[in-house]
Amino acid sequence: MDADQIMALMQKYFSEKKSLASVENLGAQPVTSLLTDSLDVVDFLMFLEDELQLKTEIDLTQFGPSLMNRNFGELAGEISRWLVDNQMAK
């Protein structure tokens, strides 16, 4: 799954769960601007796991530290690379 598809899932999350009026510029927004506490992050990652139908959890320790310094577009790219690496390992 590429970063654009993951970004579409992120937009779905925020339009459904957070009732944002516009998610057009979501990719450029810092992650911490919308995910303000750890429960938000966990809920967000669980949503992505469900939507991606993952058999393993997204490792929060791997992505957690990078959330502070990334925007949603960068995070989508990181998750896309993680998916490719995990699929190749299986």
C-alpha positions as CSV (number, residue, x, y, z in Angstrom):
1,M,0.0,0.0,0.0
2,D,1.5,3.4,-1.0
3,A,1.6,6.6,1.0
4,D,-1.4,8.1,-0.9
5,Q,-3.6,5.2,0.1
6,I,-2.6,5.5,3.7
7,M,-3.2,9.3,3.6
8,A,-6.7,8.6,2.3
9,L,-7.3,6.4,5.4
10,M,-5.9,9.1,7.6
11,Q,-8.3,11.6,6.0
12,K,-11.2,9.1,6.6
13,Y,-10.2,8.8,10.3
14,F,-10.3,12.6,10.8
15,S,-13.5,13.2,8.9
16,E,-15.3,10.4,10.7
17,K,-13.9,10.5,14.2
18,K,-12.8,14.1,14.7
19,S,-15.5,15.8,12.5
20,L,-13.0,18.1,10.8
21,A,-14.6,20.3,8.3
22,S,-11.7,20.1,5.9
23,V,-8.9,17.5,5.6
24,E,-7.6,18.8,2.4
25,N,-4.2,19.9,3.8
26,L,-3.9,17.1,6.3
27,G,-0.6,15.9,4.8
28,A,1.1,19.1,5.7
29,Q,-0.3,19.4,9.2
30,P,2.0,18.3,12.1
31,V,0.8,15.1,13.7
32,T,0.7,16.7,17.1
33,S,-1.7,19.4,15.9
34,L,-4.5,16.8,15.8
35,L,-3.3,14.0,18.0
36,T,-2.7,15.8,21.2
37,D,-2.5,13.0,23.8
38,S,-1.4,9.4,23.9
39,L,-5.0,8.0,23.8
40,D,-5.6,9.9,20.5
41,V,-2.4,8.3,19.1
42,V,-3.5,4.8,20.1
43,D,-7.0,5.3,18.7
44,F,-5.6,6.6,15.5
45,L,-3.1,3.7,15.1
46,M,-5.8,1.1,16.0
47,F,-8.0,2.6,13.3
48,L,-5.2,2.3,10.7
49,E,-4.5,-1.3,11.8
50,D,-8.2,-2.2,11.4
51,E,-8.5,-0.5,8.0
52,L,-5.3,-2.0,6.7
53,Q,-6.4,-5.4,8.1
54,L,-3.0,-6.0,9.7
55,K,-2.2,-9.2,11.4
56,T,0.3,-7.5,13.6
57,E,0.1,-4.2,15.4
58,I,1.8,-1.1,14.3
59,D,4.7,-0.8,16.7
60,L,4.0,2.4,18.6
61,T,7.6,2.5,19.9
62,Q,8.8,2.6,16.3
63,F,6.4,5.4,15.2
64,G,5.8,7.2,18.5
65,P,9.0,9.2,18.7
66,S,8.7,10.3,15.1
67,L,5.2,11.7,15.6
68,M,6.5,14.7,17.4
69,N,8.5,15.9,14.5
70,R,6.5,14.7,11.5
71,N,3.5,15.8,9.5
72,F,0.8,13.4,8.4
73,G,2.3,13.1,4.9
74,E,5.6,12.0,6.3
75,L,4.0,9.6,8.6
76,A,2.0,8.0,5.7
77,G,5.3,7.5,3.9
78,E,6.9,5.9,7.0
79,I,3.9,3.5,7.5
80,S,4.0,2.6,3.8
81,R,7.7,1.7,4.0
82,W,7.0,-0.3,7.2
83,L,4.3,-2.2,5.5
84,V,6.6,-3.1,2.6
85,D,9.4,-4.2,5.0
86,N,7.0,-6.3,7.0
87,Q,5.4,-7.9,3.9
88,M,8.9,-8.8,2.6
89,A,9.9,-10.3,5.9
90,K,7.0,-12.8,5.8
